[in-house]
């Protein structure tokens, strides 16, 4: 496997240094350039043609969402990934509209971050944590999209989902965020994230969009 070439765009040098060190701890990833603004990010992408351009949202001159929307004009084969501290629906949907291949939160751990970049490099999209539910509802064109679905007999469980996993999957399908699920279940957000990961693994999917699609298509909830 050839190395995944990355350009990092964030207006805070210390943040870039930390992300670069984290990513380059994986031998499959090489950070080949850095930028401190959206315009600089696009010019760097034009010059270096990275596989992935990781963009913060709030940057001077041009924000990351605008840069993602214009990236195709500068480096058509480069995939944009938003890395932000914001998980608001407005930003997530703007990232989708801008053509971003991923949206990750800055508190994402190293393992998930690197896994996401490798999946994106392979052609998949990746939206982590709470942001994935927003996209699932958007792409299925209803919010929440299951409230009007007629009752159906639950399909035979061929995925060995536990009762708790089925409860959580049902809430994910209903469009609830991790924090809302945690409050309803009396569990921590981290515990819900672990359940979400286990559910996706059992269903053989890589993101919440595919998980929700599969759950609805096969009447799992």
N, C-alpha and C positions, 0 to 999 in steps of 0.2 A: 504493500500500500504506500503510495506517495504521500508526502507530508501535506497537511492541510495548512495552507498559507492564510494568515489572518492579518487584517489591519484593525487596530483599536482606535476608536474616536471617543475621547472624553476630555473635557476641559480641565480636569484635575490630574496633574502629573502623578501624584501619589496613588490615585485610583488606578491609572493606567499601569503603573509599575507593579501594583499588587496583582492585577488581572493578568498581566504578562507573565509574571513569575508563576502564577497558578497554572496557566495554560501550558507554558513551556516545560512544566514538570512532566508532561506527557510527551513521549518521544514522537508521536504522530503529528504534533502541532508545532508550527513555527510562526511567531509573530514577526512579520516582515516590515511593518510600518506602523506609525502612530500619527494621530492628528488631534488637535485641540479645538476644532470647530467643524461645523458641517461642511463648509466650503473646502476647508483643508482636507477633510475626509474624502470628498469626491475627487479632488485633484490627486490625492495620494492613490486612490483606487484607479484613476486613469493611468497613472504612471506605473503602478506595480501589478495591477490586475490580480488582486488576491482572490482566493476562493470564497472568503467570507469577510464582510465588513461589519464589525461589531460597533453599534452606535448608541451612545447615551442620548436621551431625548433633549435635555436642556443644555444647549451649547451656544456660544456667541455666533453671530453672523448668520447662521442657519441652523435650525434645530435638527435633531436626528430623524424625525419623521419626514421632514421636507427633504433631507438628504436621501433617505431611503426611496422616496418617490421619484427622485431624479437620477438615481444610481444607474439605471439602464442606459442613460445617455452617455455615461462616463465609462462604465465597465460592464457591458451587458451580461457577462457570465458570472459576475460577482453576486453573491447572495447577501442580502441585508438581514442583520439580526439586531433587534432592539434589546439593550440591557439597561434597565431602569429601576429606580426605587419606587416608581408609581405603578399601581395595579388598577387604576381607574378604568372604567368601561370606555370612556372617551378616548384615552390614549391607546388602549388595546385595539379598538375598532379602527382608529386612524392608522395604526401600524398595519393592520390587515389591508386596508384600502391602499396603503402605500406600497404594497407588494412584499412586505417583510416575510422572510421564511421562518422567523422565530421571534418570540418575545419572552425574555427571561428577566426575573427580578434580581436585584443586586445581592439579595440574601441567599441566592441559589448556591448550594454547596458545590465543591469542585467536581464531585462525581457526576452530578446531574448536568453541570455546565459542559463538561467535556463530552458526555454522552449526547447532549443536544447538538453540539457542533458537529460531531461525527455523523449523526443522523441527517442533519441539514446538508452536510457535504455530500451525503449519499443521495440526496434528492427529496428527502422528506421534510415536512414542516414540524416545528416543535414549539409548543406554547406551554409554559410550566405553571404549576400551582393554580391559584385562583383565576388567572387570566384565561385558562383553557375553557372554563365553563361559559364565559362570555362569548367566545368564538364558537363553541358548540351550538349555542342558541342562535347566534347570528347566521351560521351556515345552514342550519336547519329551518331558518326563516320563521321563527316563532319564539315568543318570550312570555312565560315559559311554554315550550312547545308541546308538552304532553298533557296539559290540563284538559284539552278537548278530545284526547285520544279515547275512543270507546274501550270499555273494559274487555280484556281478552284473557283467555286462560293462560296462566303462566307456563312457559315452555319447560320441558324436562331439563333439569340442570345437568348439562354435560361438562360444566366447567368447575365443578366442586367448589362453588362459592359458599361461604359460610353464611349463617343468618345475618350476622353483622355486616358482612360485605354486601349482601343483597340490600339491606337497609340503606347503606351508604350509597350504593349504586343507584337506588331509586331516587335519593335526594339529589345526586349529581344530575340524573336525567331530568329532574324537576327544575334544574337550573340554579341550585343553591351553591354558594361559594364554600370553600373549606372552612372559613370562620363560622358561617351559619350552621354547617353540618356539625362542627365541633361543639357549638353551643347547644344544639338540639340533642346531641348524643352524650353530652357531659364528658367529652374527651378533649384532649389537646389538639391543636391544629396539626402538630407534628404526627400524632397518632393517626389522624384522618389522612394525612399525606401518605403515610405508610400503607394504610388500607387501600388508598387509591392506586398506589404502585403495585400492590399485590393483585388487585382486581385486573389492572391492565395486563399484568403478566399472565394471569390465568386465561384471560380472553384472547391473548395473543395479539395485542394492539400496542401501539407506541405513543398514543396521545389520547386526550379526552374526547376529541372529536370522533375518532374511530370507535372509542369505547361507547359513547352515547349512541352512535349510529348502530352498532352491533347489538346493544341492549334493546333498542327499539325494534330493530329488524327481526330479532330472534325472540322477542317477547320475554326477555329475562327479568323484567320488573313489572 
